[in-house]
Amino acid sequence: MFKNPLPILLTLCYLEIQGPGLLKPKSIKQSSVGAKESFVYELEMTASKPGTRTIVASFDSKEIVDINGSCEIEVKEK
């Protein structure tokens, strides 16, 4: 999820998600995100092996660039 912190419309939005050992880099295009609104994208992934993994997301638009976030998860053995 990305929440637009600005009071203006963001255009030409682009989200890139990657997670080594979880998923190949994935690019999602979004035409716009309204002022103070959120852009939500859900995806499923399957881990190749147990252990600590990091998911990294990067958001860019015409108005703001290089917004990054990450989340560490623990993959447990089945």
mmCIF file as gemmi writes it, N, C-alpha and C atoms, coordinates in Angstrom:
data_model
loop_
_atom_site.group_PDB
_atom_site.id
_atom_site.type_symbol
_atom_site.label_atom_id
_atom_site.label_alt_id
_atom_site.label_comp_id
_atom_site.label_asym_id
_atom_site.label_entity_id
_atom_site.label_seq_id
_atom_site.pdbx_PDB_ins_code
_atom_site.Cartn_x
_atom_site.Cartn_y
_atom_site.Cartn_z
_atom_site.occupancy
_atom_site.B_iso_or_equiv
_atom_site.pdbx_formal_charge
_atom_site.auth_seq_id
_atom_site.auth_asym_id
_atom_site.pdbx_PDB_model_num
ATOM 1 N N . MET Axp A 1 ? 0.842 -1.176 0 1 0 ? 1 A 1
ATOM 2 C CA . MET Axp A 1 ? 0 0 0 1 0 ? 1 A 1
ATOM 3 C C . MET Axp A 1 ? 0.885 1.236 0 1 0 ? 1 A 1
ATOM 4 N N . PHE Axp A 2 ? 0.483 2.217 -0.761 1 0 ? 2 A 1
ATOM 5 C CA . PHE Axp A 2 ? 1.147 3.515 -0.775 1 0 ? 2 A 1
ATOM 6 C C . PHE Axp A 2 ? 0.081 4.566 -0.542 1 0 ? 2 A 1
ATOM 7 N N . LYS Axp A 3 ? 0.292 5.451 0.42 1 0 ? 3 A 1
ATOM 8 C CA . LYS Axp A 3 ? -0.645 6.549 0.67 1 0 ? 3 A 1
ATOM 9 C C . LYS Axp A 3 ? -0.007 7.837 0.182 1 0 ? 3 A 1
ATOM 10 N N . ASN Axp A 4 ? -0.716 8.522 -0.686 1 0 ? 4 A 1
ATOM 11 C CA . ASN Axp A 4 ? -0.254 9.799 -1.224 1 0 ? 4 A 1
ATOM 12 C C . ASN Axp A 4 ? -0.297 10.846 -0.107 1 0 ? 4 A 1
ATOM 13 N N . PRO Axp A 5 ? 0.857 11.362 0.32 1 0 ? 5 A 1
ATOM 14 C CA . PRO Axp A 5 ? 0.875 12.344 1.399 1 0 ? 5 A 1
ATOM 15 C C . PRO Axp A 5 ? 0.571 13.769 0.924 1 0 ? 5 A 1
ATOM 16 N N . LEU Axp A 6 ? 0.503 13.949 -0.38 1 0 ? 6 A 1
ATOM 17 C CA . LEU Axp A 6 ? 0.351 15.297 -0.944 1 0 ? 6 A 1
ATOM 18 C C . LEU Axp A 6 ? -1.105 15.661 -1.221 1 0 ? 6 A 1
ATOM 19 N N . PRO Axp A 7 ? -1.413 16.96 -1.234 1 0 ? 7 A 1
ATOM 20 C CA . PRO Axp A 7 ? -2.775 17.41 -1.536 1 0 ? 7 A 1
ATOM 21 C C . PRO Axp A 7 ? -3.017 17.55 -3.037 1 0 ? 7 A 1
ATOM 22 N N . ILE Axp A 8 ? -2.238 16.827 -3.853 1 0 ? 8 A 1
ATOM 23 C CA . ILE Axp A 8 ? -2.374 16.892 -5.311 1 0 ? 8 A 1
ATOM 24 C C . ILE Axp A 8 ? -2.468 15.478 -5.89 1 0 ? 8 A 1
ATOM 25 N N . LEU Axp A 9 ? -2.995 15.372 -7.076 1 0 ? 9 A 1
ATOM 26 C CA . LEU Axp A 9 ? -3.085 14.117 -7.803 1 0 ? 9 A 1
ATOM 27 C C . LEU Axp A 9 ? -1.689 13.705 -8.264 1 0 ? 9 A 1
ATOM 28 N N . LEU Axp A 10 ? -1.332 12.435 -8.079 1 0 ? 10 A 1
ATOM 29 C CA . LEU Axp A 10 ? -0.073 11.9 -8.601 1 0 ? 10 A 1
ATOM 30 C C . LEU Axp A 10 ? -0.382 11.179 -9.899 1 0 ? 10 A 1
ATOM 31 N N . THR Axp A 11 ? 0.423 11.425 -10.926 1 0 ? 11 A 1
ATOM 32 C CA . THR Axp A 11 ? 0.18 10.826 -12.237 1 0 ? 11 A 1
ATOM 33 C C . THR Axp A 11 ? 1.362 9.968 -12.671 1 0 ? 11 A 1
ATOM 34 N N . LEU Axp A 12 ? 1.129 9.127 -13.667 1 0 ? 12 A 1
ATOM 35 C CA . LEU Axp A 12 ? 2.149 8.223 -14.209 1 0 ? 12 A 1
ATOM 36 C C . LEU Axp A 12 ? 2.825 7.431 -13.088 1 0 ? 12 A 1
ATOM 37 N N . CYS Axp A 13 ? 2.016 6.799 -12.256 1 0 ? 13 A 1
ATOM 38 C CA . CYS Axp A 13 ? 2.513 6.078 -11.08 1 0 ? 13 A 1
ATOM 39 C C . CYS Axp A 13 ? 3.027 4.692 -11.456 1 0 ? 13 A 1
ATOM 40 N N . TYR Axp A 14 ? 4.036 4.267 -10.723 1 0 ? 14 A 1
ATOM 41 C CA . TYR Axp A 14 ? 4.727 3.024 -11.02 1 0 ? 14 A 1
ATOM 42 C C . TYR Axp A 14 ? 5.207 2.418 -9.71 1 0 ? 14 A 1
ATOM 43 N N . LEU Axp A 15 ? 4.836 1.175 -9.461 1 0 ? 15 A 1
ATOM 44 C CA . LEU Axp A 15 ? 5.247 0.475 -8.251 1 0 ? 15 A 1
ATOM 45 C C . LEU Axp A 15 ? 6.075 -0.735 -8.651 1 0 ? 15 A 1
ATOM 46 N N . GLU Axp A 16 ? 7.242 -0.899 -8.03 1 0 ? 16 A 1
ATOM 47 C CA . GLU Axp A 16 ? 8.063 -2.083 -8.278 1 0 ? 16 A 1
ATOM 48 C C . GLU Axp A 16 ? 8.238 -2.825 -6.965 1 0 ? 16 A 1
ATOM 49 N N . ILE Axp A 17 ? 7.974 -4.136 -7.01 1 0 ? 17 A 1
ATOM 50 C CA . ILE Axp A 17 ? 8.078 -4.98 -5.818 1 0 ? 17 A 1
ATOM 51 C C . ILE Axp A 17 ? 9.062 -6.102 -6.118 1 0 ? 17 A 1
ATOM 52 N N . GLN Axp A 18 ? 9.944 -6.367 -5.166 1 0 ? 18 A 1
ATOM 53 C CA . GLN Axp A 18 ? 10.853 -7.498 -5.311 1 0 ? 18 A 1
ATOM 54 C C . GLN Axp A 18 ? 11.103 -8.149 -3.964 1 0 ? 18 A 1
ATOM 55 N N . GLY Axp A 19 ? 11.407 -9.397 -4.017 1 0 ? 19 A 1
ATOM 56 C CA . GLY Axp A 19 ? 11.659 -10.164 -2.802 1 0 ? 19 A 1
ATOM 57 C C . GLY Axp A 19 ? 12.506 -11.371 -3.132 1 0 ? 19 A 1
ATOM 58 N N . PRO Axp A 20 ? 13.824 -11.246 -3.057 1 0 ? 20 A 1
ATOM 59 C CA . PRO Axp A 20 ? 14.689 -12.378 -3.384 1 0 ? 20 A 1
ATOM 60 C C . PRO Axp A 20 ? 14.282 -13.639 -2.609 1 0 ? 20 A 1
ATOM 61 N N . GLY Axp A 21 ? 14.137 -14.739 -3.321 1 0 ? 21 A 1
ATOM 62 C CA . GLY Axp A 21 ? 13.705 -15.987 -2.715 1 0 ? 21 A 1
ATOM 63 C C . GLY Axp A 21 ? 12.201 -16.079 -2.534 1 0 ? 21 A 1
ATOM 64 N N . LEU Axp A 22 ? 11.475 -15.026 -2.93 1 0 ? 22 A 1
ATOM 65 C CA . LEU Axp A 22 ? 10.014 -15.004 -2.802 1 0 ? 22 A 1
ATOM 66 C C . LEU Axp A 22 ? 9.324 -14.789 -4.146 1 0 ? 22 A 1
ATOM 67 N N . LEU Axp A 23 ? 9.802 -13.802 -4.89 1 0 ? 23 A 1
ATOM 68 C CA . LEU Axp A 23 ? 9.204 -13.495 -6.175 1 0 ? 23 A 1
ATOM 69 C C . LEU Axp A 23 ? 10.194 -12.739 -7.037 1 0 ? 23 A 1
ATOM 70 N N . LYS Axp A 24 ? 10.012 -12.851 -8.344 1 0 ? 24 A 1
ATOM 71 C CA . LYS Axp A 24 ? 10.823 -12.077 -9.286 1 0 ? 24 A 1
ATOM 72 C C . LYS Axp A 24 ? 10.339 -10.631 -9.224 1 0 ? 24 A 1
ATOM 73 N N . PRO Axp A 25 ? 11.197 -9.665 -9.577 1 0 ? 25 A 1
ATOM 74 C CA . PRO Axp A 25 ? 10.746 -8.27 -9.578 1 0 ? 25 A 1
ATOM 75 C C . PRO Axp A 25 ? 9.472 -8.114 -10.396 1 0 ? 25 A 1
ATOM 76 N N . LYS Axp A 26 ? 8.527 -7.375 -9.848 1 0 ? 26 A 1
ATOM 77 C CA . LYS Axp A 26 ? 7.23 -7.174 -10.489 1 0 ? 26 A 1
ATOM 78 C C . LYS Axp A 26 ? 6.963 -5.682 -10.582 1 0 ? 26 A 1
ATOM 79 N N . SER Axp A 27 ? 6.55 -5.218 -11.764 1 0 ? 27 A 1
ATOM 80 C CA . SER Axp A 27 ? 6.243 -3.811 -11.989 1 0 ? 27 A 1
ATOM 81 C C . SER Axp A 27 ? 4.749 -3.639 -12.197 1 0 ? 27 A 1
ATOM 82 N N . ILE Axp A 28 ? 4.183 -2.677 -11.5 1 0 ? 28 A 1
ATOM 83 C CA . ILE Axp A 28 ? 2.75 -2.396 -11.596 1 0 ? 28 A 1
ATOM 84 C C . ILE Axp A 28 ? 2.581 -0.93 -11.971 1 0 ? 28 A 1
ATOM 85 N N . LYS Axp A 29 ? 1.856 -0.685 -13.052 1 0 ? 29 A 1
ATOM 86 C CA . LYS Axp A 29 ? 1.584 0.694 -13.469 1 0 ? 29 A 1
ATOM 87 C C . LYS Axp A 29 ? 0.204 1.084 -12.969 1 0 ? 29 A 1
ATOM 88 N N . GLN Axp A 30 ? 0.093 2.317 -12.511 1 0 ? 30 A 1
ATOM 89 C CA . GLN Axp A 30 ? -1.178 2.878 -12.042 1 0 ? 30 A 1
ATOM 90 C C . GLN Axp A 30 ? -1.263 4.264 -12.661 1 0 ? 30 A 1
ATOM 91 N N . SER Axp A 31 ? -2.362 4.575 -13.331 1 0 ? 31 A 1
ATOM 92 C CA . SER Axp A 31 ? -2.442 5.861 -14.022 1 0 ? 31 A 1
ATOM 93 C C . SER Axp A 31 ? -2.342 7.048 -13.069 1 0 ? 31 A 1
ATOM 94 N N . SER Axp A 32 ? -2.998 6.935 -11.897 1 0 ? 32 A 1
ATOM 95 C CA . SER Axp A 32 ? -2.946 8.045 -10.948 1 0 ? 32 A 1
ATOM 96 C C . SER Axp A 32 ? -3.323 7.584 -9.541 1 0 ? 32 A 1
ATOM 97 N N . VAL Axp A 33 ? -2.941 8.405 -8.561 1 0 ? 33 A 1
ATOM 98 C CA . VAL Axp A 33 ? -3.349 8.212 -7.169 1 0 ? 33 A 1
ATOM 99 C C . VAL Axp A 33 ? -3.822 9.584 -6.698 1 0 ? 33 A 1
ATOM 100 N N . GLY Axp A 34 ? -5.067 9.652 -6.256 1 0 ? 34 A 1
ATOM 101 C CA . GLY Axp A 34 ? -5.662 10.924 -5.852 1 0 ? 34 A 1
ATOM 102 C C . GLY Axp A 34 ? -4.99 11.556 -4.641 1 0 ? 34 A 1
ATOM 103 N N . ALA Axp A 35 ? -5.272 12.831 -4.451 1 0 ? 35 A 1
ATOM 104 C CA . ALA Axp A 35 ? -4.737 13.572 -3.311 1 0 ? 35 A 1
ATOM 105 C C . ALA Axp A 35 ? -5.149 12.893 -2.005 1 0 ? 35 A 1
ATOM 106 N N . LYS Axp A 36 ? -4.173 12.596 -1.148 1 0 ? 36 A 1
ATOM 107 C CA . LYS Axp A 36 ? -4.401 11.965 0.164 1 0 ? 36 A 1
ATOM 108 C C . LYS Axp A 36 ? -5.066 10.59 0.079 1 0 ? 36 A 1
ATOM 109 N N . GLU Axp A 37 ? -5.081 9.981 -1.119 1 0 ? 37 A 1
ATOM 110 C CA . GLU Axp A 37 ? -5.684 8.663 -1.285 1 0 ? 37 A 1
ATOM 111 C C . GLU Axp A 37 ? -4.619 7.576 -1.257 1 0 ? 37 A 1
ATOM 112 N N . SER Axp A 38 ? -5.06 6.323 -1.205 1 0 ? 38 A 1
ATOM 113 C CA . SER Axp A 38 ? -4.138 5.189 -1.147 1 0 ? 38 A 1
ATOM 114 C C . SER Axp A 38 ? -4.239 4.338 -2.407 1 0 ? 38 A 1
ATOM 115 N N . PHE Axp A 39 ? -3.123 3.743 -2.76 1 0 ? 39 A 1
ATOM 116 C CA . PHE Axp A 39 ? -3.027 2.783 -3.847 1 0 ? 39 A 1
ATOM 117 C C . PHE Axp A 39 ? -2.672 1.453 -3.194 1 0 ? 39 A 1
ATOM 118 N N . VAL Axp A 40 ? -3.513 0.438 -3.388 1 0 ? 40 A 1
ATOM 119 C CA . VAL Axp A 40 ? -3.309 -0.862 -2.754 1 0 ? 40 A 1
ATOM 120 C C . VAL Axp A 40 ? -3.151 -1.91 -3.85 1 0 ? 40 A 1
ATOM 121 N N . TYR Axp A 41 ? -2.151 -2.773 -3.671 1 0 ? 41 A 1
ATOM 122 C CA . TYR Axp A 41 ? -1.927 -3.866 -4.616 1 0 ? 41 A 1
ATOM 123 C C . TYR Axp A 41 ? -1.633 -5.125 -3.805 1 0 ? 41 A 1
ATOM 124 N N . GLU Axp A 42 ? -2.348 -6.187 -4.101 1 0 ? 42 A 1
ATOM 125 C CA . GLU Axp A 42 ? -2.141 -7.454 -3.401 1 0 ? 42 A 1
ATOM 126 C C . GLU Axp A 42 ? -1.583 -8.479 -4.375 1 0 ? 42 A 1
ATOM 127 N N . LEU Axp A 43 ? -0.653 -9.307 -3.886 1 0 ? 43 A 1
ATOM 128 C CA . LEU Axp A 43 ? -0.128 -10.38 -4.705 1 0 ? 43 A 1
ATOM 129 C C . LEU Axp A 43 ? 0.219 -11.577 -3.842 1 0 ? 43 A 1
ATOM 130 N N . GLU Axp A 44 ? 0.174 -12.731 -4.456 1 0 ? 44 A 1
ATOM 131 C CA . GLU Axp A 44 ? 0.549 -13.959 -3.758 1 0 ? 44 A 1
ATOM 132 C C . GLU Axp A 44 ? 1.968 -14.316 -4.155 1 0 ? 44 A 1
ATOM 133 N N . MET Axp A 45 ? 2.689 -14.925 -3.215 1 0 ? 45 A 1
ATOM 134 C CA . MET Axp A 45 ? 4.036 -15.371 -3.519 1 0 ? 45 A 1
ATOM 135 C C . MET Axp A 45 ? 4.296 -16.673 -2.789 1 0 ? 45 A 1
ATOM 136 N N . THR Axp A 46 ? 5.198 -17.443 -3.322 1 0 ? 46 A 1
ATOM 137 C CA . THR Axp A 46 ? 5.556 -18.718 -2.725 1 0 ? 46 A 1
ATOM 138 C C . THR Axp A 46 ? 7.053 -18.731 -2.478 1 0 ? 46 A 1
ATOM 139 N N . ALA Axp A 47 ? 7.443 -18.979 -1.245 1 0 ? 47 A 1
ATOM 140 C CA . ALA Axp A 47 ? 8.858 -19.004 -0.895 1 0 ? 47 A 1
ATOM 141 C C . ALA Axp A 47 ? 9.499 -20.295 -1.382 1 0 ? 47 A 1
ATOM 142 N N . SER Axp A 48 ? 10.743 -20.194 -1.817 1 0 ? 48 A 1
ATOM 143 C CA . SER Axp A 48 ? 11.454 -21.377 -2.299 1 0 ? 48 A 1
ATOM 144 C C . SER Axp A 48 ? 12.1 -22.156 -1.163 1 0 ? 48 A 1
ATOM 145 N N . LYS Axp A 49 ? 12.372 -21.472 -0.039 1 0 ? 49 A 1
ATOM 146 C CA . LYS Axp A 49 ? 12.951 -22.146 1.122 1 0 ? 49 A 1
ATOM 147 C C . LYS Axp A 49 ? 12.707 -21.309 2.371 1 0 ? 49 A 1
ATOM 148 N N . PRO Axp A 50 ? 12.797 -21.926 3.545 1 0 ? 50 A 1
ATOM 149 C CA . PRO Axp A 50 ? 12.548 -21.177 4.784 1 0 ? 50 A 1
ATOM 150 C C . PRO Axp A 50 ? 13.685 -20.209 5.111 1 0 ? 50 A 1
ATOM 151 N N . GLY Axp A 51 ? 13.373 -19.262 5.997 1 0 ? 51 A 1
ATOM 152 C CA . GLY Axp A 51 ? 14.373 -18.286 6.437 1 0 ? 51 A 1
ATOM 153 C C . GLY Axp A 51 ? 13.81 -16.876 6.417 1 0 ? 51 A 1
ATOM 154 N N . THR Axp A 52 ? 14.632 -15.931 6.801 1 0 ? 52 A 1
ATOM 155 C CA . THR Axp A 52 ? 14.239 -14.527 6.81 1 0 ? 52 A 1
ATOM 156 C C . THR Axp A 52 ? 14.344 -13.966 5.399 1 0 ? 52 A 1
ATOM 157 N N . ARG Axp A 53 ? 13.304 -13.316 4.951 1 0 ? 53 A 1
ATOM 158 C CA . ARG Axp A 53 ? 13.271 -12.708 3.615 1 0 ? 53 A 1
ATOM 159 C C . ARG Axp A 53 ? 12.842 -11.252 3.741 1 0 ? 53 A 1
ATOM 160 N N . THR Axp A 54 ? 13.246 -10.454 2.777 1 0 ? 54 A 1
ATOM 161 C CA . THR Axp A 54 ? 12.877 -9.041 2.756 1 0 ? 54 A 1
ATOM 162 C C . THR Axp A 54 ? 12.125 -8.73 1.472 1 0 ? 54 A 1
ATOM 163 N N . ILE Axp A 55 ? 10.987 -8.073 1.622 1 0 ? 55 A 1
ATOM 164 C CA . ILE Axp A 55 ? 10.212 -7.584 0.482 1 0 ? 55 A 1
ATOM 165 C C . ILE Axp A 55 ? 10.476 -6.09 0.384 1 0 ? 55 A 1
ATOM 166 N N . VAL Axp A 56 ? 10.839 -5.631 -0.816 1 0 ? 56 A 1
ATOM 167 C CA . VAL Axp A 56 ? 11.158 -4.222 -1.024 1 0 ? 56 A 1
ATOM 168 C C . VAL Axp A 56 ? 10.209 -3.66 -2.077 1 0 ? 56 A 1
ATOM 169 N N . ALA Axp A 57 ? 9.648 -2.489 -1.801 1 0 ? 57 A 1
ATOM 170 C CA . ALA Axp A 57 ? 8.764 -1.814 -2.752 1 0 ? 57 A 1
ATOM 171 C C . ALA Axp A 57 ? 9.287 -0.409 -3.019 1 0 ? 57 A 1
ATOM 172 N N . SER Axp A 58 ? 9.189 0.006 -4.263 1 0 ? 58 A 1
ATOM 173 C CA . SER Axp A 58 ? 9.614 1.346 -4.661 1 0 ? 58 A 1
ATOM 174 C C . SER Axp A 58 ? 8.486 1.98 -5.467 1 0 ? 58 A 1
ATOM 175 N N . PHE Axp A 59 ? 8.126 3.207 -5.126 1 0 ? 59 A 1
ATOM 176 C CA . PHE Axp A 59 ? 7.031 3.916 -5.793 1 0 ? 59 A 1
ATOM 177 C C . PHE Axp A 59 ? 7.581 5.177 -6.446 1 0 ? 59 A 1
ATOM 178 N N . ASP Axp A 60 ? 7.194 5.403 -7.69 1 0 ? 60 A 1
ATOM 179 C CA . ASP Axp A 60 ? 7.572 6.617 -8.421 1 0 ? 60 A 1
ATOM 180 C C . ASP Axp A 60 ? 6.343 7.177 -9.123 1 0 ? 60 A 1
ATOM 181 N N . SER Axp A 61 ? 6.334 8.475 -9.307 1 0 ? 61 A 1
ATOM 182 C CA . SER Axp A 61 ? 5.303 9.129 -10.115 1 0 ? 61 A 1
ATOM 183 C C . SER Axp A 61 ? 5.948 10.335 -10.779 1 0 ? 61 A 1
ATOM 184 N N . LYS Axp A 62 ? 5.177 11.01 -11.602 1 0 ? 62 A 1
ATOM 185 C CA . LYS Axp A 62 ? 5.695 12.214 -12.258 1 0 ? 62 A 1
ATOM 186 C C . LYS Axp A 62 ? 6.005 13.292 -11.214 1 0 ? 62 A 1
ATOM 187 N N . GLU Axp A 63 ? 5.203 13.336 -10.148 1 0 ? 63 A 1
ATOM 188 C CA . GLU Axp A 63 ? 5.325 14.407 -9.154 1 0 ? 63 A 1
ATOM 189 C C . GLU Axp A 63 ? 6.321 14.1 -8.024 1 0 ? 63 A 1
ATOM 190 N N . ILE Axp A 64 ? 6.424 12.851 -7.613 1 0 ? 64 A 1
ATOM 191 C CA . ILE Axp A 64 ? 7.4 12.469 -6.579 1 0 ? 64 A 1
ATOM 192 C C . ILE Axp A 64 ? 8.07 11.165 -7.002 1 0 ? 64 A 1
ATOM 193 N N . VAL Axp A 65 ? 9.341 11.019 -6.648 1 0 ? 65 A 1
ATOM 194 C CA . VAL Axp A 65 ? 10.086 9.834 -7.069 1 0 ? 65 A 1
ATOM 195 C C . VAL Axp A 65 ? 10.825 9.196 -5.896 1 0 ? 65 A 1
ATOM 196 N N . ASP Axp A 66 ? 11.132 7.927 -6.101 1 0 ? 66 A 1
ATOM 197 C CA . ASP Axp A 66 ? 12.007 7.185 -5.198 1 0 ? 66 A 1
ATOM 198 C C . ASP Axp A 66 ? 11.5 7.091 -3.768 1 0 ? 66 A 1
ATOM 199 N N . ILE Axp A 67 ? 10.24 6.685 -3.624 1 0 ? 67 A 1
ATOM 200 C CA . ILE Axp A 67 ? 9.682 6.401 -2.303 1 0 ? 67 A 1
ATOM 201 C C . ILE Axp A 67 ? 9.881 4.899 -2.082 1 0 ? 67 A 1
ATOM 202 N N . ASN Axp A 68 ? 10.614 4.53 -1.045 1 0 ? 68 A 1
ATOM 203 C CA . ASN Axp A 68 ? 10.959 3.128 -0.814 1 0 ? 68 A 1
ATOM 204 C C . ASN Axp A 68 ? 10.461 2.647 0.536 1 0 ? 68 A 1
ATOM 205 N N . GLY Axp A 69 ? 10.149 1.375 0.588 1 0 ? 69 A 1
ATOM 206 C CA . GLY Axp A 69 ? 9.759 0.743 1.84 1 0 ? 69 A 1
ATOM 207 C C . GLY Axp A 69 ? 10.15 -0.723 1.791 1 0 ? 69 A 1
ATOM 208 N N . SER Axp A 70 ? 10.325 -1.316 2.957 1 0 ? 70 A 1
ATOM 209 C CA . SER Axp A 70 ? 10.671 -2.732 2.999 1 0 ? 70 A 1
ATOM 210 C C . SER Axp A 70 ? 10.024 -3.379 4.216 1 0 ? 70 A 1
ATOM 211 N N . CYS Axp A 71 ? 9.926 -4.696 4.151 1 0 ? 71 A 1
ATOM 212 C CA . CYS Axp A 71 ? 9.324 -5.465 5.23 1 0 ? 71 A 1
ATOM 213 C C . CYS Axp A 71 ? 10.055 -6.798 5.314 1 0 ? 71 A 1
ATOM 214 N N . GLU Axp A 72 ? 10.482 -7.15 6.519 1 0 ? 72 A 1
ATOM 215 C CA . GLU Axp A 72 ? 11.122 -8.445 6.727 1 0 ? 72 A 1
ATOM 216 C C . GLU Axp A 72 ? 10.076 -9.45 7.178 1 0 ? 72 A 1
ATOM 217 N N . ILE Axp A 73 ? 10.133 -10.652 6.597 1 0 ? 73 A 1
ATOM 218 C CA . ILE Axp A 73 ? 9.221 -11.71 6.993 1 0 ? 73 A 1
ATOM 219 C C . ILE Axp A 73 ? 10.011 -12.98 7.298 1 0 ? 73 A 1
ATOM 220 N N . GLU Axp A 74 ? 9.433 -13.837 8.073 1 0 ? 74 A 1
ATOM 221 C CA . GLU Axp A 74 ? 10.055 -15.12 8.403 1 0 ? 74 A 1
ATOM 222 C C . GLU Axp A 74 ? 9.261 -16.229 7.723 1 0 ? 74 A 1
ATOM 223 N N . VAL Axp A 75 ? 9.915 -16.952 6.82 1 0 ? 75 A 1
ATOM 224 C CA . VAL Axp A 75 ? 9.291 -18.066 6.127 1 0 ? 75 A 1
ATOM 225 C C . VAL Axp A 75 ? 9.596 -19.33 6.922 1 0 ? 75 A 1
ATOM 226 N N . LYS Axp A 76 ? 8.547 -20.019 7.321 1 0 ? 76 A 1
ATOM 227 C CA . LYS Axp A 76 ? 8.72 -21.232 8.126 1 0 ? 76 A 1
ATOM 228 C C . LYS Axp A 76 ? 8.587 -22.461 7.249 1 0 ? 76 A 1
ATOM 229 N N . GLU Axp A 77 ? 9.271 -23.523 7.643 1 0 ? 77 A 1
ATOM 230 C CA . GLU Axp A 77 ? 9.202 -24.781 6.92 1 0 ? 77 A 1
ATOM 231 C C . GLU Axp A 77 ? 7.822 -25.405 7.102 1 0 ? 77 A 1
ATOM 232 N N . LYS Axp A 78 ? 7.327 -26.037 6.061 1 0 ? 78 A 1
ATOM 233 C CA . LYS Axp A 78 ? 6.009 -26.669 6.108 1 0 ? 78 A 1
ATOM 234 C C . LYS Axp A 78 ? 5.974 -27.851 7.014 1 0 ? 78 A 1
